[in-house]
Structures are given as C-alpha cells and as structure tokens.
Amino acid sequence: SSKPKVEVHEHTDAVLSCEFKTEKDQNPRIEWKKKGKAVTFVYFNDKFTGSYAGRAKINGAMLTIHSVSQKDSGEYRCEVTASEDHVNLGEATVTLNVLVPPHVPSCDVPSPVFVGSGLELHCKDKLSVPPATYRWYKDNRALMLSPCVCVEQKLKSVSKMDAGMYRCESSNSVGAPKSCVAQQLKVMDYPLNMMILIAGAAGCLLLVIFCCVCVCVCRRRGYCISDKVTETTLSKY
C-alpha cells in the first residue's frame, strides 16, 4: 500500500490503497478484511458484505468506503491470491482513523452547595476523535487560561463569589468547539439549626476529650502518691 495510514473526517469517503502486480495470473482473487476482536469480511467472493454493501466500491484492489463513521475506524487487510504465480499470496495492511469533531459535552454542576465546602464540576465528550480538551466558563469568562484534558474542575472552599452560570466547552483539532447549556451554581450559608448542631457536636467532642485528659491525669497522680507511701513504709523496716 502506498498509504498504510489513512485519516479522514467523519461522513467523508475513505480510500484504502492496495496495488499489486502478477507474473502470469490475469484474474487474481482479491479480498479485504477488517481486523478486530474477530476478523470480518469487507469484500469477499466479488461482493461487499455486511454494512459495507451499498456504500463501498472497489477499483482493482483499491477500496473506497463512502460516508465513513467512527465504527469504520480500524485495521484493514488487503489479500491478493494469484494461484498461477510463483508467489501466490500477497498482503497489505491499512489503518483507517476516522476523525470526529466535538460533540456537545455532558456537564454536571452540583447545586446548591454550602459556603466553605468543596465542589467538583464534571464535563465529558465521549465521541470526539481525537479526544476532546475541556475549558470551563463562569458567566462566560474562562476559568482557565488554556483547555485541559481533565474531565473535572475542582473548586476548594466555595464562597458566595463562586455563584453564577457555569458551562463547559469541548474542543479538538477537527471541528468547532461545542458547549453544554449553562447551569446555575447556587452557594448558600449553612442554616442556623445546622450550625447549632455542628457547634453542639464540637462542644461534646471537646468535653469528652477534656474528661479523658482529667481521668488520665488523676490516675497518674494517684499512682505516684501510692508509690511514695510504699517507699515510706518500707523505710521504717
């Protein structure tokens, strides 16, 4: 093959080259197969099989697939059998990579959140090829200088200033960036009853620690006094 690696955009035509010469055989047998978990036939017994029927053509041994999708990506093998020749079998392998522009990513903006808590924003575009990079926007202002491959954006110790409309944008080198619909992030103060519970729990914990320390100190001092009494008693004898 003069082009063992082929990259084309989704919904365009892919041409997989396979050139050959024979010594004597004027009617060699030509087959195309796709390699994967199992080998499947693309062109066999002078006709296309499966999903390739009606959307592919062959010229000599050159294979053209129309309107390719991501499912067509993979490794293809051209086999030419010339039974009358000294070398009766030849093979060529062509790798097809179908490029897919960004799709609208799925976005997750938890809301509402409490002041001081942590927050994770999730963004994922599973369909774009090559894999998408992501950039988060708050009120249409970018949160980062350049896109990153990370699928989550973390905010530590959220404040009221972090409230706003958040959206994620996915991009790659194939097509225009795509954004999800902006989602509102609400930041709330802890309710009074929750603050009372937290303060009460903290007070109980401090009281328990204080009591444990007191008991340990008392036991320690009692042990020391008993030792002194024993020493005084023994000295009399």
C-alpha positions as CSV (number, residue, x, y, z in Angstrom):
1,S,0.0,0.0,0.0
2,S,1.3,3.5,-0.9
3,K,-0.6,4.9,2.1
4,P,-0.7,2.5,5.1
5,K,-2.3,5.1,7.4
6,V,-5.4,7.0,6.4
7,E,-7.1,9.8,8.3
8,V,-10.4,11.2,7.1
9,H,-13.2,13.2,8.6
10,E,-16.5,11.6,9.6
11,H,-19.1,11.4,6.8
12,T,-16.5,11.7,4.0
13,D,-15.0,9.0,1.8
14,A,-12.0,6.9,2.7
15,V,-9.8,5.4,0.1
16,L,-7.7,2.4,1.1
17,S,-4.9,1.8,-1.4
18,C,-3.7,-1.7,-2.4
19,E,-1.5,-2.0,-5.5
20,F,-0.2,-5.3,-6.9
21,K,1.5,-6.9,-9.9
22,T,1.2,-10.5,-11.1
23,E,3.5,-12.7,-13.1
24,K,1.0,-14.8,-15.1
25,D,-2.3,-14.8,-13.3
26,Q,-4.7,-12.4,-15.2
27,N,-7.6,-12.9,-12.8
28,P,-6.3,-12.9,-9.2
29,R,-8.6,-13.3,-6.2
30,I,-9.0,-10.1,-4.2
31,E,-10.3,-9.9,-0.6
32,W,-10.5,-7.2,2.0
33,K,-10.8,-8.0,5.7
34,K,-11.2,-5.9,8.8
35,K,-9.2,-6.9,11.9
36,G,-10.7,-6.6,15.4
37,K,-11.7,-8.9,18.2
38,A,-12.7,-11.2,15.3
39,V,-11.7,-10.8,11.6
40,T,-14.7,-9.8,9.5
41,F,-15.0,-9.8,5.7
42,V,-15.4,-6.5,3.8
43,Y,-15.1,-7.7,0.3
44,F,-15.4,-11.5,-0.4
45,N,-16.3,-13.5,-3.5
46,D,-16.5,-10.4,-5.6
47,K,-19.1,-8.6,-3.4
48,F,-19.2,-6.5,-0.3
49,T,-20.6,-7.9,2.9
50,G,-22.5,-6.6,5.9
51,S,-22.7,-2.9,6.5
52,Y,-20.3,-2.3,3.5
53,A,-22.8,-3.5,0.9
54,G,-24.2,-0.5,-1.0
55,R,-21.7,2.0,0.4
56,A,-18.3,0.8,-0.9
57,K,-16.7,0.2,-4.2
58,I,-13.5,-1.5,-5.5
59,N,-11.2,-0.5,-8.4
60,G,-8.6,-3.1,-9.0
61,A,-7.8,-3.8,-5.4
62,M,-8.3,-0.2,-4.2
63,L,-11.2,0.0,-1.7
64,T,-13.3,3.2,-1.3
65,I,-15.8,3.4,1.6
66,H,-18.4,6.2,1.4
67,S,-19.6,8.3,4.3
68,V,-17.5,6.7,7.0
69,S,-18.3,6.8,10.7
70,Q,-16.2,6.1,13.8
71,K,-17.3,2.4,13.6
72,D,-15.3,2.1,10.4
73,S,-12.0,3.0,12.2
74,G,-9.6,0.1,12.5
75,E,-7.1,-2.1,10.7
76,Y,-7.9,-3.4,7.2
77,R,-6.0,-6.1,5.3
78,C,-5.9,-6.5,1.5
79,E,-5.2,-10.0,0.3
80,V,-4.4,-10.9,-3.3
81,T,-4.2,-14.5,-4.3
82,A,-2.6,-15.4,-7.7
83,S,-2.7,-19.2,-8.0
84,E,-0.8,-19.2,-11.3
85,D,2.1,-17.2,-9.9
86,H,5.3,-18.4,-8.1
87,V,4.3,-16.1,-5.2
88,N,0.6,-16.9,-4.9
89,L,-0.4,-14.7,-2.0
90,G,0.3,-11.1,-1.1
91,E,-0.9,-8.9,1.8
92,A,-1.1,-5.2,2.7
93,T,-2.4,-3.6,5.9
94,V,-4.0,-0.2,6.0
95,T,-5.1,1.6,9.2
96,L,-8.1,3.8,9.0
97,N,-8.7,6.6,11.6
98,V,-12.0,8.5,11.3
99,L,-11.8,11.9,12.8
100,V,-14.9,13.2,14.7
101,P,-15.5,16.9,15.6
102,P,-16.5,17.8,19.2
103,H,-20.0,16.9,20.4
104,V,-22.0,18.8,23.0
105,P,-20.4,17.5,26.2
106,S,-22.4,16.2,29.2
107,C,-21.9,18.6,32.2
108,D,-22.6,18.2,35.9
109,V,-22.8,21.3,38.1
110,P,-23.9,20.3,41.7
111,S,-26.2,22.9,43.1
112,P,-26.8,24.2,45.7
113,V,-23.6,24.0,47.8
114,F,-22.7,25.4,51.2
115,V,-20.1,28.1,51.8
116,G,-16.7,26.6,52.6
117,S,-17.4,23.2,51.1
118,G,-15.5,21.7,48.1
119,L,-17.0,21.4,44.6
120,E,-16.3,19.2,41.5
121,L,-17.5,20.2,38.1
122,H,-17.7,17.3,35.6
123,C,-17.5,17.5,31.8
124,K,-17.2,14.7,29.2
125,D,-17.4,14.3,25.5
126,K,-17.1,10.6,24.7
127,L,-17.5,10.8,20.9
128,S,-14.8,13.2,19.6
129,V,-11.7,11.9,17.9
130,P,-9.0,12.8,18.8
131,P,-10.2,13.1,22.4
132,A,-11.5,16.5,23.4
133,T,-9.9,19.0,25.7
134,Y,-12.1,21.0,28.1
135,R,-12.5,24.5,29.3
136,W,-14.9,25.8,32.0
137,Y,-16.6,29.2,31.9
138,K,-18.3,31.1,34.7
139,D,-20.7,33.8,33.5
140,N,-19.0,33.5,30.0
141,R,-15.5,34.1,31.4
142,A,-12.9,31.3,31.2
143,L,-11.8,29.7,34.5
144,M,-8.5,28.5,33.0
145,L,-6.1,30.1,30.5
146,S,-6.0,27.1,28.2
147,P,-8.0,23.9,27.7
148,C,-7.0,20.8,29.6
149,V,-7.7,17.0,29.2
150,C,-9.1,16.8,32.7
151,V,-12.8,15.8,32.9
152,E,-13.3,17.5,36.2
153,Q,-12.7,21.0,37.6
154,K,-12.3,21.3,41.4
155,L,-13.2,24.3,43.5
156,K,-11.9,24.4,47.1
157,S,-13.7,26.2,49.9
158,V,-16.6,27.7,47.8
159,S,-17.6,31.3,48.7
160,K,-20.6,33.4,47.6
161,M,-18.4,34.9,44.9
162,D,-18.4,31.5,43.1
163,A,-22.1,31.6,42.5
164,G,-23.0,32.1,38.8
165,M,-23.7,30.4,35.5
166,Y,-21.3,27.6,34.6
167,R,-20.8,25.8,31.2
168,C,-18.1,23.5,29.7
169,E,-16.7,23.7,26.2
170,S,-15.1,20.7,24.4
171,S,-12.7,21.2,21.5
172,N,-10.3,19.3,19.3
173,S,-8.4,19.9,16.0
174,V,-11.2,18.6,13.8
175,G,-14.1,21.0,14.2
176,A,-15.6,23.9,16.0
177,P,-15.9,23.8,19.8
178,K,-19.2,22.7,21.4
179,S,-20.6,23.8,24.8
180,C,-23.3,22.4,27.1
181,V,-26.1,24.6,28.3
182,A,-25.0,26.9,31.1
183,Q,-26.1,25.7,34.6
184,Q,-26.6,27.9,37.7
185,L,-24.5,27.3,40.7
186,K,-26.1,28.5,44.0
187,V,-23.9,29.0,47.1
188,M,-25.8,29.0,50.4
189,D,-24.9,29.7,54.0
190,Y,-25.3,26.9,56.5
191,P,-28.8,27.1,58.0
192,L,-28.9,28.2,61.7
193,N,-30.1,24.8,63.0
194,M,-27.3,23.0,61.2
195,M,-24.7,25.5,62.7
196,I,-26.1,24.8,66.1
197,L,-25.8,21.1,65.6
198,I,-22.3,21.4,64.4
199,A,-21.3,23.7,67.3
200,G,-23.0,21.3,69.8
201,A,-21.2,18.3,68.3
202,A,-17.9,20.1,68.5
203,G,-18.6,21.1,72.2
204,C,-19.5,17.5,73.1
205,L,-16.3,16.3,71.5
206,L,-14.2,18.8,73.4
207,L,-15.9,17.8,76.6
208,V,-15.2,14.2,76.1
209,I,-11.5,14.9,75.3
210,F,-11.3,17.1,78.5
211,C,-12.8,14.4,80.6
212,C,-10.4,11.8,79.2
213,V,-7.4,14.1,80.0
214,C,-8.7,14.7,83.5
215,V,-9.1,11.0,84.2
216,C,-5.6,10.2,82.9
217,V,-4.0,13.0,85.0
218,C,-5.9,11.8,88.1
219,R,-4.8,8.2,87.6
220,R,-1.3,9.3,87.0
221,R,-1.1,11.3,90.2
222,G,-2.7,8.6,92.3
223,Y,-0.2,6.1,91.1
224,C,2.7,8.4,92.2
225,I,1.2,9.0,95.7
226,S,0.8,5.3,96.3
227,D,4.4,4.7,95.3
228,K,5.6,7.4,97.9
229,V,3.6,5.8,100.7
230,T,5.0,2.4,99.9
231,E,8.6,3.7,100.0
232,T,8.0,5.5,103.3
233,T,6.5,2.3,104.8
234,L,9.4,0.1,103.7
235,S,12.0,2.6,105.0
236,K,10.7,2.1,108.6
237,Y,11.6,-1.5,108.5
